[in-house]
Amino acid sequence: MKIILRAGLAAAAAAFAAPAEAAPGAAGAAGAQRLYVAATSADKLYVVDTASNDIVDVLTVGQTPHGLALSDDGRWVWVAVEGGVVKVDAVHRRVVKTYPLGDLQQELELTRDGRYLYTGRLADGCYEVFDTLQEKVVAGIPVSGYPHNVVRAANDDRYMYAAPLSLDVIPPPTKAPRPTCSPTRAGRVLKSDRIFVFDTRTMKTVGSIATGKAPRPMAISADGKRLYSDVDDLVGFLVIDTASRKVIERVAFPKLNQEQRTTGSRGHGLGITRDQRELWAASTLHDVVNVYDRTGPRVKFLTQIKVEGMPHWITFSPDGRFGYASLNDSDKVAVIDVAGHKVVKYIALPKGSGPKTIDAGTVASN
């Protein structure tokens, strides 16, 4: 997401001082807006105040934090870690409980009421549904490929869209595989070429969307009509009509300079601005975020924003002022002014943090 000066990196790094981890029970201001950053190469969840874009807390959540899901009521943050999922109290900024649901947990998504948590277990070929009230897995949904990303239909919460990936090297089965999701089950397909549609009422697959190659990160419009997906072997993204469950546009990123014309890249990370007018799409190896106008019948390229590292995930502050891009290789998060399409700050993390998944929300009242 981009346009910026590399000189800002040194200043940001010099200004950074890693905050001490907060004591359990340290409360955040009710109604405050927070950015959550999963340090995937470490064991930390960073909490950022989106008003100042400073780190205000560091929580130890477990090894390899990957997926994040924020409850709509602003009370909970769920984190996928190696071996299970972690429930974090967003108000008091403390880890409440860790659930040992098995290793290789990937991205997460919650139903709007916060009751059901959808999570993928990479090696088992299965998305699982965890009941947060009963505190147990209540359904397993087999898919082709290896479960990875999942987003919910924003408009009515009825559907979950699940994007399994393909792997050249098959990981070992995870511990305690579920009967319906055994990695050795008959007829299992290891390659992925579609997005699966789950009905949240029945917790079953009710359709799929052919993508040609394995789908990767996704973003969905607030009205639920358009789903956007990165996909393997496309340096760009797909535009999907959810009513027909068909791809209606295949968008390749523009190549605006010699580097972009001569070196490869991949699309990994999509986000829609809070006003729904723009789609931001990360081109990881070119260190840029491409910005598109999505108000017309077809998306229209607007600009590129240069960042100091490889962008992997995109989200926006609840008030819509800032966009954020996690820069996995440079251990930073780029803070971008949405109106001006310009980087205004870098949030520096300790070396080796490897930030990937990020999300932002408003903290509930006590």
FENHU-V182945 format. One record per pair of residues at least 24 apart in sequence whose ideal C-beta (glycine too) atoms are under 7 Angstrom apart, sorted by sequence separation. I is the first residue (numbers start at 0). J is the second residue. If there is no record, write none. Layout:
BEGIN
i:I j:J
i:I j:J
END
This chain:
BEGIN
i:39 j:63
i:61 j:85
i:80 j:104
i:121 j:145
i:307 j:331
i:330 j:354
i:39 j:64
i:60 j:85
i:79 j:104
i:121 j:146
i:165 j:190
i:284 j:309
i:288 j:313
i:332 j:357
i:38 j:64
i:39 j:65
i:79 j:105
i:120 j:146
i:121 j:147
i:165 j:191
i:259 j:285
i:283 j:309
i:327 j:353
i:37 j:64
i:60 j:87
i:100 j:127
i:119 j:146
i:164 j:191
i:210 j:237
i:258 j:285
i:283 j:310
i:306 j:333
i:327 j:354
i:37 j:65
i:79 j:107
i:119 j:147
i:163 j:191
i:283 j:311
i:327 j:355
i:58 j:87
i:100 j:129
i:281 j:310
i:325 j:354
i:37 j:67
i:77 j:107
i:119 j:149
i:234 j:264
i:236 j:266
i:252 j:282
i:281 j:311
i:325 j:355
i:208 j:239
i:234 j:265
i:235 j:266
i:304 j:335
i:35 j:67
i:77 j:109
i:84 j:116
i:117 j:149
i:162 j:194
i:234 j:266
i:281 j:313
i:325 j:357
i:161 j:194
i:233 j:266
i:236 j:269
i:44 j:78
i:58 j:92
i:60 j:94
i:84 j:118
i:160 j:194
i:161 j:195
i:194 j:228
i:279 j:313
i:323 j:357
i:21 j:56
i:126 j:161
i:18 j:54
i:56 j:92
i:58 j:94
i:61 j:97
i:98 j:134
i:100 j:136
i:160 j:196
i:161 j:197
i:208 j:244
i:210 j:246
i:288 j:324
i:304 j:340
i:306 j:342
i:323 j:359
i:20 j:57
i:208 j:245
i:229 j:266
i:252 j:289
i:18 j:56
i:20 j:58
i:66 j:104
i:75 j:113
i:139 j:177
i:141 j:179
i:158 j:196
i:159 j:197
i:206 j:244
i:229 j:267
i:302 j:340
i:304 j:342
i:307 j:345
i:18 j:57
i:20 j:59
i:65 j:104
i:66 j:105
i:68 j:107
i:70 j:109
i:77 j:116
i:79 j:118
i:141 j:180
i:158 j:197
i:65 j:105
i:66 j:106
i:67 j:107
i:68 j:108
i:71 j:111
i:139 j:179
i:158 j:198
i:159 j:199
i:229 j:269
i:35 j:76
i:37 j:78
i:65 j:106
i:66 j:107
i:68 j:109
i:72 j:113
i:105 j:146
i:106 j:147
i:108 j:149
i:110 j:151
i:139 j:180
i:157 j:198
i:158 j:199
i:71 j:113
i:105 j:147
i:106 j:148
i:108 j:150
i:117 j:159
i:157 j:199
i:227 j:269
i:268 j:310
i:273 j:315
i:317 j:359
i:44 j:87
i:70 j:113
i:106 j:149
i:108 j:151
i:156 j:199
i:157 j:200
i:268 j:311
i:270 j:313
i:272 j:315
i:279 j:322
i:281 j:324
i:312 j:355
i:314 j:357
i:316 j:359
i:317 j:360
i:144 j:188
i:236 j:280
i:267 j:311
i:268 j:312
i:269 j:313
i:270 j:314
i:311 j:355
i:312 j:356
i:314 j:358
i:315 j:359
i:317 j:361
i:84 j:129
i:111 j:156
i:143 j:188
i:144 j:189
i:268 j:313
i:270 j:315
i:274 j:319
i:312 j:357
i:314 j:359
i:46 j:92
i:110 j:156
i:144 j:190
i:273 j:319
i:143 j:190
i:144 j:191
i:253 j:300
i:272 j:319
i:68 j:116
i:122 j:170
i:143 j:191
i:165 j:213
i:196 j:244
i:234 j:282
i:250 j:298
i:255 j:303
i:121 j:170
i:122 j:171
i:123 j:172
i:164 j:213
i:248 j:297
i:122 j:172
i:123 j:173
i:248 j:298
i:290 j:340
i:108 j:159
i:122 j:173
i:164 j:215
i:216 j:267
i:218 j:269
i:220 j:271
i:227 j:278
i:66 j:118
i:125 j:177
i:162 j:214
i:215 j:267
i:216 j:268
i:217 j:269
i:218 j:270
i:270 j:322
i:120 j:173
i:123 j:176
i:142 j:195
i:162 j:215
i:216 j:269
i:218 j:271
i:221 j:275
i:125 j:180
i:162 j:217
i:220 j:275
i:124 j:180
i:268 j:324
i:123 j:180
i:140 j:197
i:160 j:217
i:124 j:182
i:123 j:182
i:160 j:219
i:122 j:182
i:238 j:298
i:140 j:202
i:27 j:90
i:124 j:187
i:140 j:203
i:26 j:90
i:138 j:202
i:140 j:204
i:26 j:91
i:27 j:92
i:272 j:337
i:25 j:91
i:153 j:219
i:160 j:226
i:162 j:228
i:165 j:231
i:24 j:91
i:25 j:92
i:103 j:170
i:148 j:215
i:150 j:217
i:152 j:219
i:153 j:220
i:154 j:221
i:148 j:216
i:153 j:221
i:154 j:222
i:155 j:223
i:24 j:93
i:144 j:213
i:148 j:217
i:150 j:219
i:154 j:223
i:23 j:93
i:103 j:173
i:153 j:223
i:21 j:92
i:102 j:173
i:152 j:223
i:101 j:173
i:102 j:174
i:101 j:174
i:101 j:175
i:128 j:202
i:115 j:199
i:110 j:199
i:106 j:356
i:49 j:316
i:52 j:321
i:49 j:321
i:90 j:362
i:89 j:362
i:90 j:363
i:89 j:363
i:90 j:365
i:0 j:279
i:34 j:316
i:52 j:334
i:32 j:316
i:32 j:317
i:1 j:287
i:32 j:318
i:1 j:288
i:73 j:360
i:0 j:288
i:73 j:361
i:34 j:323
i:36 j:325
i:67 j:356
i:69 j:358
i:73 j:362
i:74 j:363
i:0 j:290
i:65 j:355
i:66 j:356
i:73 j:363
i:65 j:356
i:67 j:358
i:69 j:360
i:72 j:363
i:52 j:344
i:54 j:346
i:52 j:346
i:36 j:332
i:8 j:307
i:47 j:346
i:1 j:303
i:2 j:304
i:3 j:305
i:5 j:307
i:1 j:304
i:2 j:305
i:3 j:306
i:45 j:348
i:0 j:304
i:1 j:305
i:1 j:306
i:0 j:306
i:43 j:352
i:0 j:310
i:38 j:348
i:41 j:351
i:49 j:359
i:40 j:351
i:41 j:352
i:40 j:352
i:41 j:353
i:0 j:313
i:40 j:353
i:38 j:352
i:39 j:353
i:38 j:353
i:39 j:354
i:38 j:354
i:39 j:355
i:37 j:354
i:36 j:354
i:37 j:355
i:37 j:356
i:36 j:357
i:0 j:322
i:35 j:357
i:34 j:357
i:35 j:358
i:0 j:324
i:34 j:359
i:33 j:359
i:32 j:359
i:33 j:360
i:32 j:361
i:33 j:362
i:30 j:361
i:31 j:362
i:15 j:347
i:17 j:349
i:30 j:362
i:0 j:333
i:11 j:344
i:29 j:362
i:11 j:345
i:28 j:362
i:29 j:363
i:30 j:364
i:0 j:335
i:12 j:347
i:27 j:362
i:29 j:364
i:11 j:347
i:29 j:365
i:8 j:345
i:2 j:340
i:3 j:341
i:7 j:345
i:2 j:341
i:3 j:342
i:2 j:342
i:1 j:342
END
